[in-house]
Each structure stands twice: as structure tokens, then as C-alpha cells.
């Protein structure tokens, strides 16, 4: 018996097993009204067990831990079920009942602002904290996390307790909690509550309420945005130094259309550029975040043009290369006229910067505006540790008629560190036959970068046995050297063979180099790679790495085709049978199948 549906299907009404209605409801098999799930993590309300209404229990009685009956919670008739779906689900009055904690957490009322804040802190900042301690964490959050917290709180469903014209009857216990409560209410999804929170924030002189006003200046509701802008102007008029304390949040909001058109034009930008706030502007140069320091440099350049040279000398020494390059690119136009020399102190600081990009930019600027020390700077930067700086210096040396190659050779002949090492790095790009004797002592250097440069220079100079040089490089402890030898070996006929890779594997000192050599077997034919694996198993104790590569080799069926003569097949089969006795854990059945069918 059933109801006929489309496409010939039937819906059969089968009797449900005899189970309590709560179990059927939890399994989704009981036609009970659906209760919308909590929009926040249930663990924050797991301790809030629903209790009967006031007067539901006799005086002096306690809820029974085992007297709760599902049929009292979920009535059987349809009208009662409909009423239960529209009202809060609670125990029937007059019953000594108690709801299990899991069910109580599901049907507990909406959380207050503390529980919502704790959940938002966990979801946005991965901070696990109790709801009572959550208000004291807001002052420590960064600007980006405050904006993320605003979005998270707005998406949650929580109870906002905010009366009309006065403060709540039961206010927060401490000043920090009051500011945190106002911040949370200012991020609520209801625009009327956000506007009311902003009006109450005018009476609170704290950084958290100022941050709330900044964030709400980008609100999508015009009345809320106007209220936030009015609140912000009042706070800036009373305490303009507060703007400088929230530079990180202002930078995070910059670029948003509503914020730039309103709050940035008035009152933030005028307050930042006011002549009376010069000390506060220059104090921003000591901020921790590089973006804030760059913003402070631009403000100082715009408002304090008479101190542009001082700003350039200070900014070029900043540890952030972005700020140092900005000082070289933007500030010289203000400190020197066209054709005049740039400030010598600015260039001196730039040549000593830890970032190679700053040193290269300083040399480019020096090329455009040379002075008496220009030629000396070019000779010094020819032996710089960075290839980008040496490249700019060689280009400048050609314009001055300086022989860069002679400077590199002279540095190697003198043997003064670290100039000799930098000369080896430079000779890798321009070595010739006369430099072979100078490069030979560096072919076995312990530093991988220096040895790579010596190997490249020796091959460029035309060393007599390049294959032997690269085979020695395969045994180097540095992964850079082994990787370079494998890359250069593909250009030399007769280097990439089974014997070369097996010998390099036996001489390798690290697992990383062994893996590189096993992966290089893809560059030789399929059966030579198999012979290389068996050679490595015979000569080294590193069986796990070789067997893993051998299993990967068996999975490459059809990826590489290589003809297999009968004589070679028989030889490989015999070797597989012999090595199978000493290494029984290998995939020899698959290997033998490939040999027989290959």
C-alpha cells in the first residue's frame, strides 16, 4: 500500500521501530517541528541547561535527573506539535523533570554578547577563551582582526540588551566590559542598535569606542554612517592625538569608497597633516609595522617639506627595503634639483643597507647623478655579494671604461676575504681560459653557492675533463651542487648514465641528494633505470629509499617505452631472481611481470 509517484516510484509507509520520540527526532525519523540550529558553537551554551519556568516546580523541590519524559516535551497531537513549533520548547509545568545537557544546549535561548564575542574570537583569531574573559581581549587585537571580528559578530544571532535612552539597568561590571559591550552592540546586524551604540560611545573616552566609530564610518546604512562620522568628529575635536594611535586601523580602512569619501577627508586627513601635530607624525616613524612607517613617511613628506633631507636620511636606513627604496625613488626629487648631486649621506646609508635591492637602486640613482665618488663606488660594488648589484655595477663600469674582469682577477690574486669569494661568484659569468688556475682551489669549497659558481666558471673556461668535474660534484654534501651537476650533465653527452648515477648514489651523504639521484633516473631509458636501482641495492644500505623509487618505477607502465632485446631480458630476469632472495620486501613480482611482457 502506498502512494504512486512520478516515474513509477512508490512511497511506502512502513511502521517505525519502537523507540522514544527523542531518539527518533535525533535520527531525523520523527515528524516533529524543526527548531532552527544555534548560529554559534553549541559548546559555549552547553552549560546553560534549560530549566522549567518559574513556579513550574513545587517549592523546595529540585528537577529530577531521571524523570524527564520525551512525550512531555514533544506532544503527540498535531495541534500541540504546531504550538510547540511556534513557542520555546520547555518542560511541561508541574513535572519534576530535567533536560539532558545536549538537548538543553540545542534548545537554550540565544546567547548574550559575551558568548557571541567568545565564539567570534575563536572563529576569527583562533583564541579560545571563556565568555567572561572575552571582553578584555579586544584591546589587544590588531586592526585586521577587529575588522574580521566586526563581520563575524554581524553574522551571528545573539541577544542585544540595550535599552532606549539610558544605560542598561544592570550595566557591565567594569569599564573594560562596558567598552567591549558597546563595541559588540555596534557590530550588531540591526542598524538601530548600531546607531544607538554609537550615540552611547560619545560618552566613553576609550580607544575601543574610537575604533568602533572608525569602522562604522564604512557602514552601509546612511543614518548609522552619519552618526559614526559625527561621533568621530567630536572625538577628534576633543582629542586629536587619538587619530595617530589608530593609524593601523585607518590604513586597513583606506581604499573603501565610503570611508575615503567621508571620514578620511574630514576629519582624519586634516588632523594628520595639521602643523601642530608634527611631533606626532614623526613619532609614527618608530611604529613596528612597516606599512605604518611608510604611511608616516608620506605624511611627513607632504606636511613637512622643510625636513625632506632629514626624512630621506632617516627613511633610507629603515630595515624595511620598501621604505628604503621609497626614500631613494621619491625623496631625491625634493632634496636635489635636476643635474645636481644627491645628498652624500643618503647614498652612503643606502650602500650599507642589508637589502640588495636598496644597494642596486642607490647605484642606479648614482649613475643618473654622478659625483666625485661615483667611480670609486662602482669599483666597490663590482665585488658586492649580490648578483643584481654586480650586474648594475658592470653596466656602470662599461660606461666609465673600467675593466671589471681585471678587478675580479686582482681580488682573487690578493686573496682577501670576502672579496675573493665575491670575485668567484662574479667570474662564473665571465671566466675564460686564463682563470682556470684561479678557480681550481674553489672547486671543492665547503660553501655550496661558492662551489656552484666555481663549477660554472670552470665549465665556461673550458676545463679539460668536464664529465669528471661533474661526477665529483655529485658527491658534494650540498644539494645545490648536486642539483647543478645534474642540470649541467644533461648538456654533456655520456654523462647521464646508469653507472654515473649509481656511483653518485653510493657517494651521497644525505637523503636529499640520494632522492635527487634516484629521480634523475627518469632521464635515462627504462631498463637502465631498473639496473641502476638494483646496483644501488647491492652497494648501499639505504634500501627503503631505493625500494620506494622501484615501486614508483613499476607504476610508470606505458609512460616510457624502450625496446627490450631477449638477451637483456634474460639477464635482467636472472638478476631479479638473485636479488629477490636478499631483498624479499621489494615489488619483484611486478618487476618480473613487466620484464616478461615488456
C-alpha positions as CSV (number, residue, x, y, z in Angstrom):
1,X,0.0,0.0,0.0
2,X,1.4,3.3,-1.0
3,X,1.1,6.5,-2.9
4,X,2.0,6.4,-6.5
5,X,4.6,9.0,-7.5
6,X,6.1,10.0,-10.9
7,X,8.3,7.7,-12.9
8,X,6.6,4.6,-11.3
9,X,8.1,5.0,-7.9
10,X,6.1,4.4,-4.7
11,X,6.4,5.8,-1.3
12,X,5.8,3.0,1.3
13,X,4.6,3.9,4.8
14,X,6.5,1.5,6.9
15,X,6.0,1.4,10.6
16,X,8.9,2.9,12.5
17,X,10.6,0.8,15.2
18,X,9.5,1.3,18.7
19,X,11.9,4.0,20.0
20,X,11.4,7.0,22.2
21,X,10.4,10.1,20.2
22,X,13.6,12.0,21.2
23,X,15.8,9.2,19.7
24,X,13.7,9.3,16.5
25,X,13.9,13.1,16.5
26,X,17.7,13.0,16.8
27,X,17.8,10.5,13.9
28,X,15.6,12.6,11.8
29,X,12.8,9.9,11.6
30,X,10.1,11.6,13.7
31,X,7.7,14.2,12.3
32,X,8.5,16.8,15.0
33,X,8.7,20.5,14.3
34,X,12.2,21.7,13.3
35,X,13.9,24.1,15.6
36,X,16.5,26.3,13.9
37,X,20.0,25.5,14.9
38,X,22.1,27.8,17.0
39,X,24.2,30.1,14.8
40,X,27.1,29.8,17.2
41,X,29.1,26.9,18.6
42,X,27.0,24.8,20.9
43,X,29.8,24.4,23.3
44,X,29.5,28.0,24.5
45,X,26.0,27.2,25.7
46,X,26.4,23.6,26.7
47,X,26.4,24.5,30.4
48,X,23.2,26.5,30.1
49,X,20.7,23.7,30.7
50,X,17.1,24.7,30.1
51,X,15.1,24.8,33.4
52,X,11.3,24.9,33.9
53,X,9.5,28.3,34.1
54,X,9.2,30.0,37.5
55,X,6.5,28.2,39.5
56,X,6.7,25.1,37.5
57,X,8.2,23.1,40.4
58,X,6.8,22.9,43.9
59,X,8.6,24.9,46.5
60,X,11.7,23.2,47.8
61,X,11.8,20.6,45.0
62,X,14.6,20.0,42.6
63,X,14.5,18.7,39.0
64,X,14.8,15.0,38.9
65,X,17.8,13.8,36.9
66,X,15.9,10.8,35.5
67,X,12.3,11.9,35.5
68,X,12.3,13.8,32.1
69,X,9.9,12.2,29.6
70,X,10.1,12.9,25.9
71,X,6.3,12.7,25.5
72,X,6.0,15.7,27.8
73,X,8.5,17.7,25.7
74,X,7.0,16.7,22.3
75,X,3.2,16.2,22.5
76,X,1.6,13.7,20.2
77,X,-1.4,15.5,18.7
78,X,-0.9,17.7,15.7
79,X,-2.2,20.9,17.2
80,X,0.1,20.7,20.2
81,X,3.0,20.0,17.9
82,X,2.2,23.1,15.9
83,X,2.1,25.2,19.1
84,X,5.4,23.7,20.2
85,X,6.9,24.7,16.9
86,X,6.0,28.4,17.4
87,X,6.9,28.6,21.1
88,X,10.1,28.0,23.0
89,X,10.3,24.3,23.8
90,X,10.3,23.9,27.6
91,X,9.2,21.2,30.0
92,X,5.5,21.0,30.9
93,X,4.7,22.7,34.2
94,X,4.2,20.7,37.3
95,X,6.6,18.0,36.4
96,X,9.8,17.1,38.2
97,X,11.8,17.0,35.1
98,X,15.2,17.9,33.8
99,X,16.5,18.2,30.2
100,X,19.8,16.4,29.3
101,X,22.7,18.8,28.7
102,X,23.0,18.0,25.0
103,X,19.3,18.7,24.3
104,X,19.4,21.7,26.6
105,X,22.2,23.2,24.6
106,X,20.3,22.8,21.4
107,X,17.1,24.4,22.8
108,X,18.7,27.1,25.0
109,X,17.9,30.7,24.3
110,X,20.0,32.9,22.1
111,X,23.4,33.8,23.6
112,X,24.3,37.2,25.0
113,X,27.1,39.4,23.7
114,X,29.8,37.7,25.8
115,X,29.1,34.3,24.4
116,X,28.9,35.7,20.9
117,X,32.2,37.6,21.4
118,X,33.9,34.4,22.6
119,X,32.7,32.5,19.6
120,X,33.8,35.3,17.2
121,X,37.2,35.4,18.8
122,X,37.6,31.7,18.2
123,X,36.5,31.8,14.6
124,X,38.5,34.9,13.5
125,X,41.6,34.9,15.7
126,X,41.7,31.3,16.9
127,X,41.5,32.5,20.6
128,X,39.8,30.0,22.9
129,X,38.6,32.0,25.9
130,X,35.8,31.9,28.4
131,X,32.9,34.3,27.8
132,X,33.6,36.2,31.0
133,X,37.2,36.9,29.9
134,X,36.5,37.7,26.3
135,X,35.8,41.5,26.8
136,X,39.3,42.0,28.0
137,X,40.9,40.7,24.8
138,X,39.6,43.3,22.4
139,X,42.2,45.9,23.3
140,X,45.0,43.6,22.2
141,X,43.6,42.7,18.7
142,X,45.2,44.1,15.6
143,X,43.3,46.2,13.0
144,X,42.7,43.4,10.6
145,X,41.3,41.2,13.4
146,X,39.0,43.9,14.6
147,X,37.5,44.2,11.1
148,X,37.2,40.4,10.9
149,X,35.5,40.4,14.3
150,X,33.1,43.0,13.1
151,X,32.0,40.8,10.2
152,X,31.8,37.7,12.4
153,X,29.6,39.3,15.1
154,X,27.3,40.8,12.5
155,X,26.6,37.3,11.0
156,X,25.8,35.7,14.4
157,X,22.4,35.6,16.0
158,X,22.7,36.8,19.6
159,X,20.7,38.8,22.1
160,X,21.5,42.5,22.3
161,X,20.5,44.0,25.6
162,X,20.4,47.8,25.0
163,X,17.6,49.9,26.4
164,X,16.3,53.2,24.9
165,X,17.5,56.5,26.4
166,X,19.6,55.3,29.3
167,X,22.3,52.8,30.1
168,X,21.2,49.2,30.9
169,X,19.7,48.7,34.4
170,X,22.3,46.1,35.1
171,X,25.4,47.5,33.3
172,X,28.7,45.8,32.8
173,X,30.8,45.4,36.0
174,X,34.0,47.1,34.8
175,X,34.9,49.9,32.4
176,X,36.6,47.5,30.0
177,X,33.4,45.4,29.8
178,X,31.3,48.5,29.1
179,X,33.5,49.5,26.2
180,X,33.5,45.9,24.9
181,X,29.7,45.7,25.2
182,X,29.4,48.9,23.2
183,X,31.8,47.6,20.5
184,X,29.8,44.3,20.2
185,X,26.5,46.2,20.0
186,X,28.0,48.5,17.4
187,X,28.6,45.4,15.2
188,X,25.1,44.0,15.5
189,X,23.1,43.2,12.4
190,X,20.3,45.7,13.4
191,X,21.2,49.2,12.3
192,X,19.1,50.8,15.0
193,X,21.3,49.1,17.7
194,X,24.4,50.1,15.9
195,X,23.3,53.7,15.8
196,X,22.3,53.6,19.5
197,X,25.7,52.2,20.4
198,X,27.5,55.0,18.5
199,X,25.5,57.6,20.4
200,X,26.4,56.0,23.7
201,X,30.0,55.7,22.6
202,X,30.3,59.5,22.7
203,X,30.3,59.4,26.5
204,X,33.1,56.8,26.6
205,X,36.7,58.1,26.1
206,X,38.4,54.9,25.1
207,X,40.3,53.5,22.1
208,X,37.8,50.7,21.6
209,X,34.9,53.1,21.1
210,X,37.0,55.3,18.8
211,X,37.8,52.2,16.7
212,X,34.1,51.4,16.6
213,X,33.4,54.9,15.2
214,X,36.1,54.4,12.5
215,X,34.7,51.1,11.4
216,X,31.1,52.3,11.3
217,X,32.1,55.2,9.0
218,X,32.1,52.5,6.3
219,X,28.6,51.3,7.3
220,X,26.2,50.5,4.5
221,X,23.3,52.3,6.3
222,X,23.4,56.0,5.8
223,X,22.0,57.0,9.3
224,X,24.5,54.8,11.0
225,X,27.3,56.2,8.9
226,X,26.3,59.8,9.6
227,X,26.1,59.1,13.3
228,X,29.5,57.5,13.2
229,X,31.0,60.4,11.3
230,X,29.5,62.9,13.8
231,X,30.9,60.8,16.7
232,X,34.3,60.7,15.1
233,X,34.4,64.4,14.5
234,X,33.5,65.1,18.2
235,X,36.3,62.7,19.4
236,X,38.9,64.2,17.0
237,X,38.0,67.7,18.1
238,X,38.4,66.8,21.7
239,X,41.5,64.5,21.4
240,X,43.2,64.7,18.0
241,X,46.1,62.6,19.2
242,X,43.7,59.6,19.2
243,X,43.9,59.5,15.4
244,X,47.6,58.8,15.4
245,X,47.1,55.9,17.8
246,X,44.8,54.2,15.3
247,X,46.9,54.6,12.2
248,X,46.9,50.8,11.6
249,X,43.0,50.7,11.6
250,X,42.9,53.8,9.3
251,X,45.3,52.1,6.8
252,X,43.1,49.0,6.9
253,X,40.0,51.0,6.1
254,X,41.7,53.1,3.4
255,X,40.6,52.2,-0.1
256,X,37.0,51.7,0.9
257,X,34.8,54.1,-1.0
258,X,32.5,55.2,1.8
259,X,35.4,55.7,4.2
260,X,37.5,57.6,1.8
261,X,34.7,59.9,0.8
262,X,33.6,60.7,4.3
263,X,35.9,60.1,7.3
264,X,39.2,60.3,5.5
265,X,38.5,63.8,4.0
266,X,37.1,65.1,7.2
267,X,38.3,64.9,10.0
268,X,41.2,62.3,9.6
269,X,43.4,63.7,6.9
270,X,43.3,67.3,8.2
271,X,44.2,66.1,11.7
272,X,47.1,64.0,10.4
273,X,48.5,67.0,8.3
274,X,47.9,69.7,10.9
275,X,51.1,71.7,11.6
276,X,50.6,71.4,15.3
277,X,50.9,67.6,15.1
278,X,54.4,67.5,13.7
279,X,55.8,65.6,16.7
280,X,53.0,63.0,16.5
281,X,53.7,62.5,12.8
282,X,57.4,61.9,13.3
283,X,56.7,59.6,16.2
284,X,54.9,57.3,13.8
285,X,58.3,56.5,12.2
286,X,59.0,54.3,15.1
287,X,56.0,52.0,14.6
288,X,56.5,48.3,14.4
289,X,54.6,47.7,11.2
290,X,56.4,48.7,8.0
291,X,53.2,49.8,6.3
292,X,52.5,52.3,9.1
293,X,56.1,53.6,8.9
294,X,55.8,54.1,5.1
295,X,52.5,55.9,5.7
296,X,54.2,58.1,8.3
297,X,57.0,58.9,5.8
298,X,54.5,60.0,3.2
299,X,52.7,62.2,5.7
300,X,55.9,63.8,6.8
301,X,56.9,64.5,3.2
302,X,53.6,66.1,2.4
303,X,53.3,68.2,5.6
304,X,56.9,68.9,6.5
305,X,58.7,69.7,3.2
306,X,61.3,71.7,5.1
307,X,62.7,68.5,6.6
308,X,62.8,66.4,3.5
309,X,66.6,65.8,3.7
310,X,66.3,64.7,7.3
311,X,63.4,62.4,6.3
312,X,65.5,60.9,3.5
313,X,68.4,60.1,5.7
314,X,66.1,58.5,8.3
315,X,64.0,56.6,5.8
316,X,66.9,55.1,3.8
317,X,68.2,53.5,7.0
318,X,64.8,51.7,7.7
319,X,65.0,48.0,8.0
320,X,62.1,47.6,5.5
321,X,63.6,47.6,2.0
322,X,60.3,49.0,0.6
323,X,60.7,52.2,2.8
324,X,64.4,52.5,1.9
325,X,63.7,52.2,-1.8
326,X,60.9,54.7,-1.5
327,X,63.4,57.2,0.1
328,X,65.7,56.8,-2.9
329,X,62.9,57.0,-5.5
330,X,60.6,59.7,-4.1
331,X,62.7,61.9,-1.9
332,X,65.7,62.9,-4.1
333,X,63.3,64.8,-6.3
334,X,62.6,67.0,-3.2
335,X,66.2,67.2,-2.0
336,X,68.1,67.9,-5.2
337,X,67.4,69.7,-8.4
338,X,67.9,68.1,-11.9
339,X,71.5,67.6,-12.6
340,X,72.6,68.2,-9.0
341,X,74.2,65.6,-6.8
342,X,72.2,63.7,-4.4
343,X,72.9,64.0,-0.7
344,X,76.0,62.0,0.0
345,X,74.8,60.7,3.4
346,X,71.7,59.3,1.8
347,X,73.8,57.3,-0.7
348,X,76.2,56.2,1.9
349,X,73.5,54.8,4.1
350,X,71.9,53.1,1.0
351,X,75.2,51.4,0.0
352,X,75.4,49.9,3.6
353,X,71.8,48.6,3.6
354,X,71.3,44.9,4.2
355,X,68.9,44.5,1.2
356,X,70.5,44.1,-2.2
357,X,67.6,45.8,-3.9
358,X,68.3,49.0,-2.0
359,X,72.0,48.9,-2.9
360,X,71.2,48.4,-6.5
361,X,68.7,51.2,-6.5
362,X,71.3,53.5,-4.9
363,X,73.8,52.7,-7.7
364,X,71.2,53.4,-10.4
365,X,70.5,56.7,-8.8
366,X,74.2,57.4,-8.6
367,X,74.5,56.6,-12.3
368,X,71.9,59.3,-13.1
369,X,73.6,61.9,-10.9
370,X,77.3,61.1,-10.7
371,X,79.7,62.9,-8.4
372,X,83.4,62.7,-7.5
373,X,83.0,59.4,-5.6
374,X,81.0,57.8,-8.4
375,X,83.9,55.8,-9.9
376,X,85.0,54.6,-6.5
377,X,81.5,53.3,-5.7
378,X,81.3,51.4,-9.0
379,X,84.6,49.6,-8.3
380,X,83.5,48.7,-4.8
381,X,80.1,47.4,-5.9
382,X,81.7,45.2,-8.6
383,X,82.6,42.9,-5.7
384,X,79.2,43.0,-4.0
385,X,77.7,39.8,-2.6
386,X,74.5,40.1,-4.6
387,X,74.3,39.3,-8.3
388,X,71.8,42.1,-9.0
389,X,74.1,44.7,-7.6
390,X,77.1,43.3,-9.5
391,X,75.0,43.4,-12.7
392,X,74.2,47.1,-12.3
393,X,77.9,47.8,-11.4
394,X,79.2,46.1,-14.6
395,X,76.8,48.1,-16.7
396,X,78.1,51.3,-15.0
397,X,81.7,50.2,-15.4
398,X,81.3,49.8,-19.1
399,X,80.2,53.5,-19.3
400,X,83.2,54.6,-17.3
401,X,85.7,52.4,-19.2
402,X,86.5,50.2,-16.2
403,X,87.7,46.6,-16.8
404,X,85.5,44.6,-14.4
405,X,87.2,41.3,-15.3
406,X,90.6,42.7,-14.2
407,X,89.1,43.8,-10.8
408,X,87.8,40.2,-10.3
409,X,91.2,38.7,-11.1
410,X,93.0,41.1,-8.8
411,X,90.7,40.3,-5.9
412,X,91.4,36.5,-6.4
413,X,95.1,37.1,-6.6
414,X,95.1,39.2,-3.4
415,X,93.1,36.6,-1.5
416,X,91.4,39.0,0.9
417,X,88.1,37.8,2.3
418,X,85.3,38.3,1.5
419,X,86.3,40.0,-1.7
420,X,87.8,36.8,-3.1
421,X,84.6,34.8,-2.6
422,X,82.6,37.6,-4.3
423,X,85.1,37.5,-7.2
424,X,84.5,33.8,-7.7
425,X,80.7,34.5,-7.8
426,X,81.3,37.2,-10.4
427,X,83.7,35.1,-12.6
428,X,81.0,32.4,-13.0
429,X,79.5,34.8,-15.6
430,X,82.7,35.9,-17.5
431,X,85.5,33.3,-16.8
432,X,87.9,32.4,-19.6
433,X,90.9,30.0,-20.0
434,X,93.2,32.3,-18.1
435,X,91.0,32.0,-15.0
436,X,91.2,28.2,-14.7
437,X,94.2,28.2,-12.3
438,X,92.5,30.8,-10.1
439,X,89.2,28.7,-9.9
440,X,90.7,25.3,-9.2
441,X,91.1,25.8,-5.5
442,X,87.4,26.8,-5.2
443,X,86.1,23.6,-7.0
444,X,85.9,21.8,-3.6
445,X,84.8,24.7,-1.4
446,X,82.6,23.8,1.5
447,X,80.1,26.6,0.7
448,X,77.6,25.3,-1.9
449,X,77.0,28.7,-3.6
450,X,80.7,29.3,-4.0
451,X,81.3,25.8,-5.3
452,X,78.5,26.2,-7.8
453,X,80.0,29.4,-9.1
454,X,83.4,27.8,-9.4
455,X,82.0,24.8,-11.3
456,X,80.1,27.1,-13.7
457,X,83.1,29.3,-14.2
458,X,85.4,26.2,-14.9
459,X,83.0,24.8,-17.5
460,X,82.8,28.3,-19.1
461,X,86.5,28.5,-19.2
462,X,86.8,25.1,-20.9
463,X,88.2,22.7,-18.3
464,X,89.8,19.6,-19.8
465,X,87.6,16.9,-18.1
466,X,84.1,18.4,-17.6
467,X,82.5,15.0,-17.0
468,X,84.9,14.1,-14.3
469,X,84.3,17.5,-12.7
470,X,80.5,17.0,-12.6
471,X,80.9,13.4,-11.3
472,X,82.9,14.8,-8.4
473,X,80.2,17.4,-7.8
474,X,77.6,14.6,-7.4
475,X,79.4,13.5,-4.2
476,X,79.2,17.0,-2.7
477,X,77.3,17.4,0.6
478,X,75.5,20.5,-0.7
479,X,72.2,19.9,-2.5
480,X,72.8,23.0,-4.7
481,X,75.9,21.5,-6.1
482,X,74.3,18.1,-6.9
483,X,71.3,19.8,-8.5
484,X,73.6,21.9,-10.6
485,X,75.7,18.9,-11.7
486,X,72.6,17.0,-12.8
487,X,71.3,20.0,-14.7
488,X,74.6,20.7,-16.4
489,X,75.2,17.0,-17.1
490,X,72.2,16.8,-19.4
491,X,74.2,19.1,-21.9
492,X,77.2,16.8,-21.9
493,X,77.0,13.5,-24.0
494,X,77.9,10.4,-22.0
495,X,77.4,11.9,-18.5
496,X,73.8,10.8,-17.7
497,X,74.4,7.0,-17.5
498,X,73.4,4.2,-15.1
499,X,77.0,4.0,-13.8
500,X,77.3,7.7,-13.1
501,X,74.0,7.8,-11.1
502,X,74.8,4.6,-9.2
503,X,78.3,5.9,-8.2
504,X,76.8,9.2,-7.2
505,X,74.2,7.4,-5.0
506,X,76.9,5.4,-3.3
507,X,78.9,8.5,-2.6
508,X,76.0,10.7,-1.4
509,X,75.9,11.8,2.2
510,X,72.3,13.0,2.6
511,X,68.9,11.5,1.9
512,X,68.0,14.6,-0.1
513,X,70.9,14.1,-2.6
514,X,70.0,10.3,-2.8
515,X,66.5,11.2,-3.8
516,X,67.7,13.7,-6.4
517,X,69.9,11.0,-8.0
518,X,67.1,8.4,-8.0
519,X,64.7,11.0,-9.6
520,X,67.4,11.6,-12.3
521,X,66.9,8.0,-13.5
522,X,63.9,9.3,-15.4
523,X,66.4,10.9,-17.8
524,X,67.8,7.6,-18.9
525,X,66.0,4.6,-20.5
526,X,63.6,2.5,-18.6
527,X,65.7,-0.7,-18.3
528,X,68.9,1.2,-17.4
529,X,66.9,2.8,-14.6
530,X,66.0,-0.7,-13.3
531,X,69.6,-1.8,-13.4
532,X,70.6,1.4,-11.6
533,X,68.1,0.6,-8.8
534,X,69.5,-2.9,-8.4
535,X,73.1,-1.5,-8.4
536,X,72.0,0.8,-5.6
537,X,70.5,-2.1,-3.6
538,X,73.7,-4.1,-3.9
539,X,76.1,-1.3,-2.9
540,X,74.4,0.8,-0.2
541,X,72.4,0.1,3.0
542,X,69.7,2.6,2.1
543,X,67.2,0.1,1.0
544,X,64.0,1.9,1.9
545,X,64.7,4.9,-0.4
546,X,65.6,2.6,-3.4
547,X,62.6,0.3,-2.9
548,X,60.3,3.3,-2.8
549,X,61.7,4.5,-6.1
550,X,61.4,1.0,-7.5
551,X,57.7,0.8,-6.6
552,X,57.2,4.2,-8.4
553,X,59.1,2.8,-11.4
554,X,56.6,-0.2,-11.6
555,X,53.7,2.3,-11.8
556,X,55.0,4.0,-14.9
557,X,53.6,1.4,-17.3
558,X,53.3,3.0,-20.7
559,X,54.9,6.2,-19.7
560,X,58.3,5.4,-21.2
561,X,58.8,2.8,-24.0
562,X,62.2,1.3,-24.5
563,X,62.7,-1.9,-26.6
564,X,64.0,-4.8,-24.6
565,X,66.1,-7.4,-26.5
566,X,65.8,-11.1,-25.4
567,X,69.3,-11.3,-24.3
568,X,68.9,-8.3,-22.0
569,X,65.6,-9.6,-20.8
570,X,67.1,-12.9,-19.7
571,X,69.9,-11.1,-18.0
572,X,67.6,-8.9,-16.0
573,X,65.3,-11.8,-15.1
574,X,68.2,-13.7,-13.7
575,X,69.4,-10.7,-11.7
576,X,65.9,-10.2,-10.3
577,X,65.7,-13.8,-9.2
578,X,69.1,-13.4,-7.5
579,X,68.4,-10.1,-5.7
580,X,64.9,-11.3,-4.6
581,X,66.5,-13.6,-2.1
582,X,68.3,-10.8,-0.3
583,X,65.6,-8.2,-0.5
584,X,62.3,-10.1,-0.4
585,X,60.2,-7.0,0.5
586,X,60.6,-5.4,-2.9
587,X,58.0,-5.4,-5.7
588,X,59.7,-8.2,-7.6
589,X,56.6,-9.9,-8.8
590,X,55.5,-6.7,-10.6
591,X,59.0,-6.1,-11.9
592,X,59.2,-9.7,-13.3
593,X,55.8,-9.3,-14.9
594,X,57.0,-6.1,-16.7
595,X,60.1,-7.8,-17.9
596,X,58.2,-10.8,-19.3
597,X,55.6,-8.6,-21.0
598,X,57.8,-5.6,-21.8
